[in-house]
Amino acid sequence: MTPGPAGQTIRPATPDDLAACAAIWRDSLNDYLGRLAQPEIPDDLGPILRLYGHLRVTDPATFLVAESTARDGTRPDAIDGFAVGLRRDDLWFLSMLFVRPAVQGRGLGRALLAAAAPDPETWTGHRATATDSLQPISNGLYASLGMVPRVPLLRLVGLPERPEAFAPLPAGIEAIGFDEVGDGPAAANAADGLGRAALAAELAALDLDAAGFSRAVDHAFHVTEGRVGFLYRDRDGHAVGYGYTSESGRVGPIAVRDGALLGPVVGHLVRAVRPRGAFGMWVPGTAGEAIVPLLRGGFRIDGYPVLLCWDRPFADLARYVPMSPGLL
Ligand SMILES: CC(C)(COP(=O)(O)OP(=O)(O)OC[C@H]1O[C@@H](n2cnc3c(N)ncnc32)[C@H](O)[C@@H]1OP(=O)(O)O)[C@@H](O)C(=O)NCCC(=O)NCCS
């Protein structure tokens, strides 16, 4: 446990803390977005709570809350803020950092960040995060530590109203659907007898190649969240990419070996299922192969960009589309 600047206790979160974290997430965003006349964050906290549940299991030591103490010093009082750092291979990713509006600007965000981050004396990997472009405090705080805003993530929302805008998958590329990943009995992938362990190995290799890190735990989460995966293979049976889509409209992550395949894969993913509403995805500004056909095909840019920040480059963002700003 670490002391916070106003006597808070910084400690690992328990499942009972997650609802308070989600409330702080929403309140602190609405506090500054409201002042900028931006729309409110909706009050459906289900998806963010499921993400927190996942991250608390994958990274229990760096999902931290700051708990204030009652005035009489005898008992915990309230959660003042929280930070979530993820470790995936040699990437450390700051998924969340939020402080209650009433206690912002007093050093708690910096203290939480230091407690969730790897030891700067010994860490040799990469550090990264994603920020709201509208938020100078977080951008300034992270950049002062070396994680400088480098690439926008554009929020693209819509339906493939003009499907001819997307180039088809090249001849010889087959798309193999799957809805199970990870260890366990070699069974049940939708096509082709591709076992779960073999699929996990292909996904890990594609992730390492395009994103610079592998993340078996997150693939398992995508499918439990109802995303449908596709593995793309060439004529020789080599995996050349993967991507996820879903009826909830969430698309990503996507990784391809050759940037020229990104547009056709995105086009395939937005036509492979029919969403209940619209599709939404976060596309790096460097991934023009996806952005141009999406815009021509009927998608619109929604709201303001998020900024991907890092200290040293780790991903090829012309070949990788993240799942979300919170899970990369
Ligand atoms: C962002 C947030 C987590 C920071 O926590 P906090 O407790 O307010 O921050 P701290 O007081 O520890 O530190 C903020 C730092 O940002 C710096 N900062 C503030 N505005 C800045 C600016 N315009 N440019 C550069 N640096 C700036 C401050 O100087 C301070 O650094 P210091 O420690 O050297 O003084 C918190 O303000 C918050 O939750 N905001 C609303 C939600 C949000 O935007 N979250 C991040 C989404 S990306």
The ligand as a Gaussian input file, in Angstrom:
#p B3LYP/6-31G(d) Opt

LIG

0 1
 C       -6.374000      13.594000     -15.652000
 C       -6.481000      13.317000     -14.149000
 C       -6.516000      11.812000     -13.915000
 C       -5.202000      13.869000     -13.478000
 O       -5.324000      13.669000     -12.074000
 P       -5.090000      14.892000     -11.076000
 O       -5.084000      14.382000      -9.674000
 O       -6.039000      15.975000     -11.403000
 O       -3.609000      15.312000     -11.537000
 P       -2.347000      15.767000     -10.688000
 O       -2.738000      16.890000      -9.804000
 O       -1.693000      14.600000     -10.034000
 O       -1.332000      16.205000     -11.847000
 C       -1.749000      16.883000     -12.985000
 C       -0.506000      17.362000     -13.697000
 O       -0.875000      17.829000     -15.011000
 C       -0.225000      19.058000     -15.227000
 N       -1.015000      19.856000     -16.133000
 C       -2.252000      20.345000     -15.921000
 N       -2.636000      21.069000     -16.992000
 C       -1.632000      20.991000     -17.887000
 C       -1.413000      21.557000     -19.173000
 N       -2.325000      22.344000     -19.752000
 N       -0.254000      21.279000     -19.806000
 C        0.687000      20.503000     -19.223000
 N        0.555000      19.974000     -17.988000
 C       -0.600000      20.228000     -17.335000
 C       -0.180000      19.693000     -13.857000
 O        0.807000      20.690000     -13.838000
 C        0.143000      18.517000     -12.966000
 O        1.523000      18.280000     -12.930000
 P        2.393000      18.657000     -11.599000
 O        2.261000      17.464000     -10.720000
 O        3.759000      18.823000     -12.126000
 O        1.782000      19.885000     -11.066000
 C       -7.744000      13.972000     -13.528000
 O       -7.616000      15.365000     -13.675000
 C       -9.025000      13.512000     -14.131000
 O       -9.539000      12.480000     -13.757000
 N       -9.590000      14.332000     -15.064000
 C      -10.865000      14.067000     -15.668000
 C      -10.945000      12.761000     -16.402000
 C       -9.876000      12.611000     -17.453000
 O       -9.736000      13.442000     -18.301000
 N       -9.124000      11.490000     -17.401000
 C       -8.142000      11.195000     -18.395000
 C       -8.780000      10.879000     -19.722000
 S       -7.529000      10.707000     -20.938000

